[in-house]
Amino acid sequence: MQQFIANASEKYHYPMEEIETIITAFQEFMRSRIEQPEQEEPLCPDMPGLEHVTIPRGITLVYGHPDVGKTAFVCGILASIGPSYTAAYLDTEAKASKVTLSNLNARTLYTKDYVDSGLKDMVTRGLLDVVVVDSITALYASSQHAFLRTISKNVPYVICAAQTRTDISKKKQVPAIVEDAYSMIHAIIRLTEKERVNLEGETLYRVYYSVEKNIHHDSGAAKGAFVIYKGAYDAYLTAYDILKNNGIVRSIGGVKYLTAEDGSEQCLGKIMKPQQETRNLILTTYARWARRCQ
């Protein structure tokens, strides 16, 4: 930790004593959280399109082919976590965009380094509720099992993104992690397809996912989809896309209308550059529709 403080002081031209004071205060704040009851309930992202996702206590694996949207997906989950959770995002591939990072919860530590950033110390002390590793595939195969064992022992919820590889014997794509690390996984979510969508001259991507495993309940092969815009999960556009695909929003001559519960229709105007009223209407309509579908 002292080396980290010294490096930060040299890099940012800030007194070492003040950096140490800030870090100590931050650690004391998170250490106080240890006195709170352990989080036993699964994390259930309250975000459009992610209702079928359940993050159980333990390790959750999110995998898919390159550029399918894994980073946007895990950051979308982090963004949905309430203020009662303290999280860290370990970007082992250093690929997260500025837009993606801007959507993270304010209490999420972002780092590209496990040791020098102080993240290892925080994990060992049990100061975190959630750690996202993006991706586990970027770590040496020989260290994956020990790394996950250490983190999962001290952190209630661990979410790992992984690339895919071809299993010749099974003739299919499987997560690119070693077998002993794979045996520790409690839930598996696969991003299956990324589809390009054009909307009002802008390019969006609709990403489909399926829940392949969850040891705490029968997932029933749950499936869903979400929308990525400018590299990040977008709750508003996801809500719009799902409402449109279910006939609640329809287009007549290029003009989009939303059908209310009483059967009346309301003109939405521009979707990509919406008025705040339109944005709120889409999100509240989606929330009511999602509750009815439960």
SERO-4910 file (N, C-alpha, C, O; in steps of 0.05 Angstrom, whole numbers):
BEGIN
 pado doro    nc1    nc2    nc3   cac1   cac2   cac3    cc1    cc2    cc3    oc1    oc2    oc3
  Met    A     16    -24      0      0      0      0     17     25      0     11     45    -13
  Gln    A     39     25     15     57     48     16     69     54    -11     72     77    -19
  Gln    A     75     33    -26     86     37    -53     65     50    -71     71     67    -87
  Phe    A     40     41    -68     18     53    -83     15     83    -77     11     99    -95
  Ile    A     17     90    -51     14    118    -43     37    134    -54     33    157    -64
  Ala    A     61    123    -54     85    137    -64     82    142    -94     88    163   -104
  Asn    A     73    121   -109     69    124   -138     48    145   -144     51    161   -163
  Ala    A     26    144   -129      4    164   -134     14    192   -128      7    211   -143
  Ser    A     30    195   -107     40    222   -100     58    233   -122     56    256   -129
  Glu    A     75    215   -133     93    224   -154     78    230   -180     85    249   -194
  Lys    A     58    213   -186     43    216   -211     26    241   -211     25    256   -231
  Tyr    A     12    246   -189     -8    268   -188      3    293   -173    -12    312   -170
  His    A     28    292   -163     40    314   -149     23    323   -125     17    346   -121
  Tyr    A     16    303   -110     -1    307    -86     13    297    -62     26    275    -63
  Pro    A     12    311    -39     27    302    -15     20    274     -6     -4    267     -6
  Met    A     40    258      1     35    231      9     17    229     33      1    211     36
  Glu    A     21    248     52      5    248     77    -24    251     71    -41    238     84
  Glu    A    -31    269     52    -59    273     46    -72    250     32    -95    243     37
  Ile    A    -56    237     14    -66    213      0    -71    191     20    -91    177     19
  Glu    A    -52    188     39    -55    167     59    -80    172     77    -93    153     85
  Thr    A    -85    197     83   -108    205    100   -134    198     85   -153    187     98
  Ile    A   -135    204     59   -159    198     44   -164    168     42   -187    158     46
  Ile    A   -143    152     37   -145    123     35   -154    111     61   -170     93     62
  Thr    A   -142    121     83   -148    111    110   -178    116    116   -192     98    127
  Ala    A   -187    140    110   -216    146    115   -234    129     98   -255    120    108
  Phe    A   -227    124     73   -242    107     56   -243     78     66   -264     65     66
  Gln    A   -220     68     75   -219     40     86   -235     38    111   -248     17    115
  Glu    A   -234     58    129   -249     57    153   -279     57    148   -295     43    161
  Phe    A   -287     72    127   -316     73    120   -325     45    111   -346     36    119
  Met    A   -309     32     94   -317      6     84   -313    -16    105   -328    -36    106
  Arg    A   -294    -12    123   -290    -32    144   -315    -32    163   -322    -53    174
  Ser    A   -327     -9    166   -351     -8    183   -374    -24    172   -392    -32    187
  Arg    A   -373    -29    146   -394    -45    133   -393    -75    141   -412    -89    137
  Ile    A   -370    -83    151   -368   -111    159   -387   -118    182   -396   -140    185
  Glu    A   -394    -97    198   -413   -102    220   -441   -106    210   -458   -115    226
  Gln    A   -447    -99    185   -474   -103    174   -478   -132    168   -459   -147    163
  Pro    A   -504   -141    168   -510   -169    161   -500   -176    133   -501   -160    115
  Glu    A   -491   -201    130   -482   -210    103   -505   -210     84   -528   -215     90
  Gln    A   -498   -203     59   -518   -203     37   -522   -232     28   -506   -243     14
  Glu    A   -545   -244     36   -551   -272     28   -569   -273      4   -568   -292    -12
  Glu    A   -585   -253      0   -604   -253    -22   -589   -249    -49   -569   -235    -50
  Pro    A   -599   -261    -70   -587   -257    -97   -591   -228   -106   -610   -214    -98
  Leu    A   -572   -219   -123   -575   -193   -135   -594   -195   -159   -590   -212   -176
  Cys    A   -615   -179   -159   -634   -180   -181   -635   -152   -194   -648   -134   -184
  Pro    A   -621   -148   -216   -619   -122   -229   -647   -111   -236   -662   -124   -251
  Asp    A   -654    -88   -225   -680    -76   -231   -677    -57   -254   -681    -33   -252
  Met    A   -671    -69   -278   -666    -53   -302   -680    -66   -325   -682    -90   -327
  Pro    A   -690    -50   -344   -704    -61   -368   -687    -82   -382   -664    -77   -388
  Gly    A   -699   -105   -388   -685   -126   -403   -669   -144   -386   -661   -166   -396
  Leu    A   -663   -137   -362   -646   -153   -344   -661   -168   -323   -650   -179   -304
  Glu    A   -688   -168   -325   -705   -180   -304   -700   -210   -301   -705   -221   -279
  His    A   -691   -223   -322   -687   -252   -321   -660   -259   -309   -653   -283   -305
  Val    A   -644   -239   -302   -617   -244   -292   -618   -244   -261   -629   -226   -249
  Thr    A   -607   -265   -250   -605   -267   -221   -575   -274   -214   -564   -293   -224
  Ile    A   -563   -257   -197   -535   -262   -190   -535   -274   -162   -539   -259   -142
  Pro    A   -531   -300   -159   -531   -313   -133   -505   -307   -118   -486   -297   -129
  Arg    A   -506   -312    -92   -482   -310    -76   -462   -330    -86   -468   -354    -89
  Gly    A   -438   -322    -92   -418   -340   -104   -407   -328   -130   -404   -303   -132
  Ile    A   -401   -344   -149   -388   -335   -174   -408   -339   -197   -419   -360   -201
  Thr    A   -412   -317   -212   -428   -318   -236   -410   -313   -260   -394   -295   -260
  Leu    A   -413   -330   -280   -397   -328   -305   -414   -317   -327   -436   -327   -333
  Val    A   -405   -296   -341   -418   -285   -364   -399   -289   -388   -377   -278   -387
  Tyr    A   -407   -304   -408   -389   -309   -430   -402   -306   -457   -427   -306   -459
  Gly    A   -385   -302   -477   -395   -299   -504   -372   -292   -522   -349   -288   -513
  His    A   -377   -292   -548   -355   -287   -567   -346   -258   -565   -360   -241   -554
  Pro    A   -322   -251   -575   -311   -224   -573   -331   -203   -584   -344   -206   -604
  Asp    A   -332   -181   -569   -348   -157   -577   -378   -163   -578   -393   -149   -592
  Val    A   -387   -183   -564   -416   -188   -563   -431   -170   -544   -455   -167   -545
  Gly    A   -416   -158   -525   -428   -140   -506   -425   -147   -477   -441   -139   -460
  Lys    A   -405   -163   -471   -401   -173   -443   -396   -150   -424   -407   -149   -402
  Thr    A   -378   -131   -432   -372   -109   -415   -396    -91   -409   -401    -84   -387
  Ala    A   -412    -85   -430   -436    -70   -427   -456    -84   -408   -469    -71   -392
  Phe    A   -457   -110   -410   -475   -126   -394   -468   -125   -365   -485   -119   -348
  Val    A   -443   -131   -358   -435   -131   -330   -435   -103   -318   -442   -100   -294
  Cys    A   -429    -83   -334   -430    -56   -324   -459    -47   -320   -465    -31   -302
  Gly    A   -477    -57   -337   -506    -52   -333   -516    -64   -306   -532    -51   -292
  Ile    A   -506    -87   -299   -513   -100   -274   -502    -83   -251   -516    -78   -231
  Leu    A   -477    -74   -253   -465    -57   -232   -480    -31   -229   -484    -22   -207
  Ala    A   -489    -20   -251   -503      6   -250   -530      3   -236   -540     22   -224
  Ser    A   -541    -22   -235   -567    -26   -223   -565    -31   -193   -585    -31   -179
  Ile    A   -540    -35   -183   -536    -41   -155   -541    -17   -138   -531      5   -144
  Gly    A   -556    -20   -117   -563      3   -100   -539     12    -83   -518      0    -83
  Pro    A   -543     35    -68   -522     46    -52   -514     29    -28   -493     36    -16
  Ser    A   -528      8    -22   -521     -9      1   -499    -28     -6   -489    -43     11
  Tyr    A   -490    -29    -32   -469    -47    -40   -444    -31    -48   -445    -11    -61
  Thr    A   -421    -42    -39   -395    -31    -47   -383    -50    -67   -380    -74    -62
  Ala    A   -375    -39    -91   -366    -57   -112   -339    -48   -124   -330    -25   -119
  Ala    A   -327    -66   -138   -302    -60   -152   -303    -73   -180   -314    -95   -183
  Tyr    A   -292    -59   -200   -292    -68   -227   -262    -71   -236   -249    -51   -239
  Leu    A   -253    -96   -239   -226   -101   -247   -225   -105   -277   -234   -126   -287
  Asp    A   -215    -85   -291   -214    -85   -320   -187    -97   -330   -169    -82   -337
  Thr    A   -185   -123   -330   -160   -136   -337   -152   -132   -366   -129   -135   -373
  Glu    A   -172   -126   -383   -166   -122   -412   -164    -93   -419   -157    -86   -442
  Ala    A   -170    -75   -400   -168    -46   -404   -184    -38   -429   -174    -23   -446
  Lys    A   -209    -48   -431   -225    -43   -455   -250    -27   -450   -264    -20   -469
  Ala    A   -257    -22   -425   -282     -8   -418   -281     21   -429   -261     35   -425
  Ser    A   -302     28   -443   -304     55   -454   -311     76   -433   -320     69   -411
  Lys    A   -306    101   -439   -313    123   -421   -343    124   -416   -352    130   -394
  Val    A   -359    119   -437   -388    119   -434   -396     97   -415   -413    101   -397
  Thr    A   -385     73   -418   -391     50   -400   -384     57   -371   -400     52   -353
  Leu    A   -360     68   -367   -351     74   -340   -368     96   -327   -372     96   -303
  Ser    A   -378    115   -344   -394    137   -333   -420    127   -321   -433    141   -306
  Asn    A   -429    103   -330   -454     92   -320   -451     75   -294   -471     66   -283
  Leu    A   -427     72   -285   -422     56   -261   -433     71   -236   -433     95   -235
  Asn    A   -441     55   -217   -449     66   -191   -426     82   -179   -403     75   -182
  Ala    A   -433    104   -166   -413    122   -154   -395    108   -134   -373    117   -128
  Arg    A   -405     86   -122   -390     72   -102   -375     47   -113   -370     28    -99
  Thr    A   -370     48   -139   -356     26   -152   -327     35   -158   -323     55   -172
  Leu    A   -308     20   -147   -280     26   -153   -273     14   -180   -277    -10   -184
  Tyr    A   -261     30   -197   -252     20   -223   -221     19   -223   -208     38   -214
  Thr    A   -210     -4   -231   -181     -7   -232   -173    -27   -254   -189    -45   -260
  Lys    A   -149    -24   -264   -138    -43   -283   -117    -61   -270   -107    -80   -283
  Asp    A   -111    -56   -245    -90    -71   -231   -101    -82   -204   -114    -67   -189
  Tyr    A    -96   -107   -199   -107   -120   -175    -91   -114   -150   -102   -110   -129
  Val    A    -64   -112   -153    -47   -109   -130    -42    -80   -123    -48    -70   -101
  Asp    A    -30    -65   -142    -21    -38   -136    -43    -18   -131    -39      3   -118
  Ser    A    -67    -24   -141    -90     -6   -137   -101     -7   -108   -117      9   -100
  Gly    A    -93    -27    -93   -104    -31    -66   -128    -50    -66   -139    -56    -45
  Leu    A   -137    -59    -90   -160    -77    -92   -155   -104    -77   -172   -114    -63
  Lys    A   -131   -115    -80   -125   -140    -66   -127   -137    -36   -138   -154    -23
  Asp    A   -118   -114    -25   -120   -109      3   -149   -107     12   -157   -117     33
  Met    A   -166    -94     -5   -194    -91      2   -208   -117      1   -226   -123     18
  Val    A   -201   -135    -18   -213   -162    -20   -206   -178      5   -223   -190     17
  Thr    A   -180   -177     12   -170   -193     35   -184   -185     61   -189   -201     78
  Arg    A   -189   -159     63   -202   -148     88   -232   -152     88   -245   -146    108
  Gly    A   -243   -162     66   -272   -166     64   -288   -140     63   -309   -138     75
  Leu    A   -277   -120     49   -290    -94     48   -309    -90     25   -321    -69     22
  Leu    A   -312   -110      8   -328   -107    -16   -351   -127    -16   -349   -149     -6
  Asp    A   -373   -119    -29   -396   -136    -33   -396   -150    -60   -403   -173    -62
  Val    A   -386   -135    -80   -387   -145   -108   -360   -139   -121   -349   -117   -119
  Val    A   -349   -159   -135   -325   -154   -152   -331   -165   -180   -340   -188   -183
  Val    A   -327   -148   -200   -330   -157   -228   -302   -159   -240   -285   -141   -238
  Val    A   -296   -182   -252   -271   -187   -265   -276   -189   -295   -289   -207   -305
  Asp    A   -265   -170   -310   -271   -168   -339   -244   -166   -354   -234   -144   -358
  Ser    A   -233   -189   -363   -245   -215   -361   -226   -234   -347   -202   -229   -344
  Ile    A   -238   -257   -339   -222   -278   -326   -204   -292   -346   -183   -303   -339
  Thr    A   -212   -291   -372   -196   -303   -393   -169   -290   -396   -150   -302   -405
  Ala    A   -167   -264   -389   -142   -249   -392   -121   -257   -372    -97   -251   -375
  Leu    A   -129   -272   -351   -110   -281   -331    -96   -307   -340   -107   -321   -357
  Tyr    A    -72   -311   -330    -58   -336   -337    -75   -360   -328    -87   -360   -306
  Ala    A    -77   -381   -345    -93   -404   -339    -86   -417   -312   -103   -426   -298
  Ser    A    -60   -417   -306    -50   -429   -282    -59   -415   -257    -58   -426   -235
  Ser    A    -67   -389   -259    -74   -373   -236   -104   -369   -232   -113   -358   -212
  Gln    A   -120   -377   -252   -149   -371   -251   -163   -383   -227   -179   -370   -214
  His    A   -157   -409   -221   -171   -422   -199   -164   -410   -172   -182   -404   -156
  Ala    A   -138   -405   -167   -130   -393   -142   -141   -365   -139   -148   -356   -117
  Phe    A   -141   -350   -161   -151   -323   -160   -181   -322   -153   -189   -307   -135
  Leu    A   -197   -339   -165   -226   -340   -159   -231   -350   -131   -249   -341   -117
  Arg    A   -215   -370   -122   -218   -381    -96   -213   -359    -74   -228   -357    -55
  Thr    A   -193   -343    -78   -186   -322    -59   -208   -300    -59   -217   -292    -37
  Ile    A   -217   -292    -82   -237   -271    -83   -264   -281    -72   -277   -267    -56
  Ser    A   -273   -304    -81   -299   -314    -72   -300   -320    -42   -322   -321    -31
  Lys    A   -277   -325    -30   -276   -331     -1   -282   -305     15   -292   -307     37
  Asn    A   -276   -282      3   -278   -257     18   -299   -238      7   -306   -218     20
  Val    A   -310   -244    -17   -330   -226    -29   -355   -242    -35   -354   -263    -48
  Pro    A   -378   -232    -26   -403   -248    -30   -411   -253    -59   -419   -275    -66
  Tyr    A   -408   -232    -76   -416   -235   -104   -393   -229   -122   -381   -208   -122
  Val    A   -386   -249   -139   -364   -246   -158   -376   -251   -186   -388   -272   -191
  Ile    A   -372   -232   -204   -382   -234   -232   -358   -234   -251   -342   -214   -251
  Cys    A   -354   -255   -266   -332   -257   -285   -341   -258   -313   -359   -273   -320
  Ala    A   -329   -241   -330   -334   -243   -359   -313   -261   -371   -290   -262   -361
  Ala    A   -320   -276   -392   -301   -294   -405   -306   -296   -435   -329   -293   -444
  Gln    A   -284   -300   -450   -287   -305   -478   -296   -333   -483   -300   -348   -464
  Thr    A   -299   -341   -508   -306   -369   -514   -283   -383   -528   -265   -370   -539
  Arg    A   -284   -409   -527   -265   -426   -542   -280   -449   -554   -302   -456   -544
  Thr    A   -269   -462   -573   -283   -485   -586   -274   -511   -572   -250   -517   -571
  Asp    A   -293   -525   -561   -288   -551   -549   -292   -572   -571   -315   -578   -579
  Ile    A   -270   -583   -581   -271   -601   -604   -287   -626   -597   -302   -636   -613
  Ser    A   -283   -636   -572   -297   -661   -565   -328   -657   -564   -343   -676   -571
  Lys    A   -336   -634   -555   -365   -628   -553   -376   -614   -578   -400   -611   -581
  Lys    A   -358   -605   -595   -365   -591   -620   -382   -567   -615   -403   -563   -628
  Lys    A   -374   -551   -595   -389   -526   -589   -371   -506   -575   -349   -513   -566
  Gln    A   -381   -482   -573   -367   -460   -559   -372   -462   -529   -394   -465   -520
  Val    A   -350   -460   -514   -352   -462   -485   -336   -438   -473   -320   -426   -487
  Pro    A   -340   -432   -447   -324   -410   -435   -294   -417   -435   -286   -439   -431
  Ala    A   -279   -396   -441   -250   -400   -442   -237   -396   -415   -223   -377   -410
  Ile    A   -243   -415   -397   -230   -416   -371   -222   -445   -365   -233   -463   -377
  Val    A   -204   -448   -346   -194   -475   -340   -215   -491   -325   -233   -479   -313
  Glu    A   -214   -517   -326   -234   -535   -315   -238   -531   -285   -261   -531   -276
  Asp    A   -216   -529   -270   -219   -527   -241   -231   -501   -233   -244   -499   -212
  Ala    A   -227   -480   -249   -240   -454   -244   -270   -456   -251   -287   -445   -237
  Tyr    A   -276   -469   -273   -303   -473   -282   -320   -488   -262   -344   -482   -259
  Ser    A   -308   -506   -247   -323   -522   -228   -332   -506   -204   -349   -515   -189
  Met    A   -322   -481   -201   -329   -464   -179   -353   -446   -185   -364   -433   -167
  Ile    A   -362   -446   -210   -383   -428   -219   -410   -435   -208   -418   -459   -208
  His    A   -425   -415   -199   -452   -420   -188   -474   -413   -208   -496   -424   -207
  Ala    A   -469   -395   -226   -488   -387   -246   -474   -380   -272   -452   -369   -272
  Ile    A   -487   -386   -295   -475   -381   -321   -495   -367   -339   -518   -376   -342
  Ile    A   -486   -345   -350   -502   -330   -369   -487   -327   -395   -464   -318   -395
  Arg    A   -499   -335   -417   -486   -334   -443   -499   -312   -460   -523   -311   -463
  Leu    A   -482   -294   -471   -492   -275   -491   -490   -289   -518   -468   -295   -527
  Thr    A   -513   -293   -530   -514   -311   -553   -512   -297   -580   -502   -308   -599
  Glu    A   -522   -272   -582   -523   -259   -608   -523   -228   -605   -535   -218   -586
  Lys    A   -511   -215   -624   -511   -186   -625   -522   -177   -652   -511   -183   -673
  Glu    A   -544   -162   -651   -558   -155   -675   -558   -124   -679   -565   -109   -661
  Arg    A   -550   -115   -702   -549    -87   -708   -577    -76   -714   -593    -88   -728
  Val    A   -583    -53   -702   -609    -40   -706   -605    -11   -712   -590      3   -699
  Asn    A   -619     -1   -733   -617     27   -741   -642     41   -731   -665     32   -736
  Leu    A   -639     63   -717   -661     78   -707   -656    108   -710   -637    119   -697
  Glu    A   -671    121   -727   -669    150   -732   -640    158   -738   -630    178   -728
  Gly    A   -628    142   -755   -601    149   -765   -579    141   -746   -555    145   -752
  Glu    A   -586    129   -723   -566    120   -703   -564     90   -704   -583     76   -710
  Thr    A   -540     80   -696   -536     51   -695   -537     41   -667   -522     50   -649
  Leu    A   -555     22   -662   -557      9   -636   -550    -21   -640   -549    -30   -662
  Tyr    A   -546    -34   -618   -542    -64   -619   -560    -77   -598   -560    -70   -575
  Arg    A   -576    -96   -608   -592   -112   -591   -577   -138   -585   -570   -153   -603
  Val    A   -573   -143   -559   -558   -167   -551   -577   -186   -537   -591   -179   -518
  Tyr    A   -576   -211   -545   -592   -232   -533   -575   -249   -513   -552   -253   -518
  Tyr    A   -588   -257   -492   -574   -274   -472   -592   -296   -462   -616   -295   -465
  Ser    A   -579   -317   -451   -594   -339   -439   -580   -347   -414   -556   -347   -412
  Val    A   -597   -354   -394   -586   -364   -368   -583   -394   -370   -603   -408   -371
  Glu    A   -558   -403   -370   -553   -432   -374   -552   -447   -348   -557   -472   -348
  Lys    A   -546   -434   -326   -543   -448   -301   -547   -429   -278   -538   -406   -279
  Asn    A   -560   -438   -257   -562   -424   -232   -568   -444   -210   -590   -455   -209
  Ile    A   -548   -450   -193   -551   -472   -174   -571   -467   -152   -580   -485   -138
  His    A   -579   -441   -149   -598   -435   -127   -627   -436   -135   -644   -436   -118
  His    A   -633   -438   -161   -661   -442   -169   -661   -451   -198   -641   -449   -212
  Asp    A   -684   -461   -206   -687   -471   -234   -692   -446   -252   -713   -434   -251
  Ser    A   -672   -440   -268   -674   -416   -285   -694   -420   -307   -704   -400   -318
  Gly    A   -701   -445   -314   -720   -450   -335   -711   -440   -362   -727   -431   -378
  Ala    A   -685   -440   -366   -673   -431   -391   -683   -403   -398   -691   -397   -420
  Ala    A   -682   -385   -377   -691   -358   -380   -675   -343   -402   -651   -347   -404
  Lys    A   -689   -327   -417   -676   -312   -439   -685   -283   -438   -706   -277   -427
  Gly    A   -669   -266   -450   -676   -238   -451   -659   -223   -471   -643   -235   -485
  Ala    A   -662   -197   -472   -647   -181   -491   -644   -153   -480   -661   -144   -464
  Phe    A   -623   -139   -487   -619   -111   -479   -606    -96   -502   -597   -108   -522
  Val    A   -605    -70   -500   -595    -53   -521   -570    -39   -513   -568    -28   -490
  Ile    A   -550    -38   -531   -525    -24   -526   -525      1   -545   -531     -2   -569
  Tyr    A   -518     24   -534   -516     48   -550   -490     62   -542   -485     68   -518
  Lys    A   -473     67   -562   -447     80   -557   -431     64   -537   -417     75   -520
  Gly    A   -432     38   -539   -415     20   -523   -425     14   -496   -412     -1   -481
  Ala    A   -448     24   -488   -458     19   -461   -487     10   -461   -502     16   -479
  Tyr    A   -494     -6   -440   -522    -14   -436   -539     11   -433   -531     30   -418
  Asp    A   -562     13   -446   -580     36   -445   -607     27   -436   -622     13   -451
  Ala    A   -615     35   -412   -641     26   -400   -664     37   -416   -684     23   -421
  Tyr    A   -663     63   -423   -685     75   -438   -690     62   -465   -713     56   -472
  Leu    A   -668     58   -481   -671     47   -507   -679     17   -505   -692      6   -523
  Thr    A   -670      4   -484   -678    -24   -480   -708    -26   -475   -722    -43   -486
  Ala    A   -718     -8   -458   -747     -7   -452   -762     -1   -478   -783    -14   -483
  Tyr    A   -753     18   -494   -767     25   -519   -767      1   -538   -788     -6   -550
  Asp    A   -744    -12   -540   -741    -35   -559   -760    -58   -551   -772    -70   -569
  Ile    A   -762    -64   -526   -779    -86   -517   -808    -79   -520   -824    -96   -529
  Leu    A   -816    -54   -514   -844    -45   -518   -851    -46   -548   -873    -54   -555
  Lys    A   -833    -39   -565   -838    -39   -594   -841    -68   -603   -859    -74   -619
  Asn    A   -824    -86   -594   -825   -114   -603   -850   -128   -592   -857   -149   -602
  Asn    A   -863   -116   -572   -887   -128   -561   -912   -113   -569   -934   -117   -558
  Gly    A   -910    -96   -589   -933    -82   -600   -944    -59   -584   -965    -49   -591
  Ile    A   -930    -51   -563   -940    -29   -547   -933     -2   -559   -946     18   -555
  Val    A   -910     -2   -574   -903     21   -590   -904     13   -619   -894     -9   -626
  Arg    A   -917     29   -635   -919     22   -664   -914     47   -681   -917     70   -671
  Ser    A   -905     43   -705   -899     65   -724   -920     67   -745   -929     47   -757
  Ile    A   -929     92   -751   -948     97   -772   -936    120   -789   -935    143   -781
  Gly    A   -926    113   -813   -914    133   -830   -890    146   -818   -884    170   -822
  Gly    A   -875    131   -803   -851    141   -790   -855    155   -764   -836    162   -750
  Val    A   -881    159   -756   -887    170   -730   -893    148   -710   -907    129   -717
  Lys    A   -881    150   -687   -884    129   -667   -905    136   -646   -906    158   -636
  Tyr    A   -921    116   -640   -943    120   -620   -941     98   -599   -933     76   -604
  Leu    A   -947    106   -574   -948     88   -552   -977     83   -544   -992    102   -540
  Thr    A   -984     58   -541  -1011     50   -534  -1014     49   -503  -1000     33   -491
  Ala    A  -1031     65   -492  -1036     65   -463  -1053     42   -454  -1064     28   -471
  Glu    A  -1056     38   -428  -1072     16   -418  -1102     19   -425  -1115     -1   -428
  Asp    A  -1111     43   -429  -1139     47   -436  -1144     46   -466  -1166     50   -476
  Gly    A  -1123     39   -482  -1125     36   -511  -1119     61   -526  -1117     60   -551
  Ser    A  -1117     84   -513  -1110    109   -527  -1081    109   -536  -1065     94   -525
  Glu    A  -1075    125   -556  -1047    126   -566  -1036    154   -562  -1049    174   -565
  Gln    A  -1010    155   -556   -996    180   -552   -972    182   -570   -956    163   -571
  Cys    A   -969    204   -584   -946    208   -602   -921    212   -585   -921    228   -566
  Leu    A   -900    198   -592   -875    198   -577   -855    219   -586   -838    228   -570
  Gly    A   -856    227   -611   -836    246   -621   -810    231   -626   -810    207   -631
  Lys    A   -787    245   -625   -762    233   -630   -754    214   -607   -757    220   -584
  Ile    A   -744    190   -615   -735    171   -595   -706    175   -587   -699    173   -564
  Met    A   -689    181   -607   -661    183   -601   -654    210   -588   -634    212   -574
  Lys    A   -671    230   -592   -667    256   -579   -693    263   -565   -707    283   -573
  Pro    A   -700    248   -545   -727    251   -533   -729    274   -514   -710    283   -502
  Gln    A   -754    284   -511   -760    303   -490   -760    286   -464   -764    262   -465
  Gln    A   -755    299   -442   -755    285   -416   -782    271   -411   -783    250   -399
  Glu    A   -803    284   -420   -830    272   -417   -832    246   -432   -843    226   -421
  Thr    A   -821    244   -456   -821    219   -472   -805    198   -458   -813    175   -456
  Arg    A   -781    205   -449   -764    186   -435   -778    174   -410   -778    150   -406
  Asn    A   -790    192   -394   -804    183   -370   -828    165   -377   -833    145   -364
  Leu    A   -842    172   -399   -866    157   -407   -858    128   -416   -871    109   -408
  Ile    A   -836    126   -431   -826    100   -440   -819     83   -415   -826     59   -414
  Leu    A   -804     94   -397   -794     79   -374   -817     71   -355   -817     48   -345
  Thr    A   -836     89   -350   -858     82   -332   -877     62   -345   -887     44   -331
  Thr    A   -881     65   -371   -898     45   -385   -885     18   -385   -899     -2   -381
  Tyr    A   -859     17   -389   -845     -8   -388   -847    -21   -361   -852    -45   -358
  Ala    A   -843     -5   -340   -844    -16   -313   -871    -29   -307   -873    -50   -295
  Arg    A   -893    -15   -315   -920    -26   -311   -923    -52   -327   -935    -72   -317
  Trp    A   -914    -51   -352   -917    -75   -370   -901    -98   -359   -911   -121   -359
  Ala    A   -877    -93   -349   -860   -115   -338   -873   -127   -313   -871   -151   -310
  Arg    A   -885   -111   -296   -898   -122   -272   -922   -139   -280   -926   -160   -268
  Arg    A   -937   -132   -300   -959   -148   -309   -949   -175   -321   -963   -195   -319
  Cys    A   -926   -175   -332   -915   -200   -345   -903   -219   -325   -897   -242   -332
  Gln    A   -899   -210   -300   -886   -227   -281   -904   -250   -272   -897   -267   -256
***
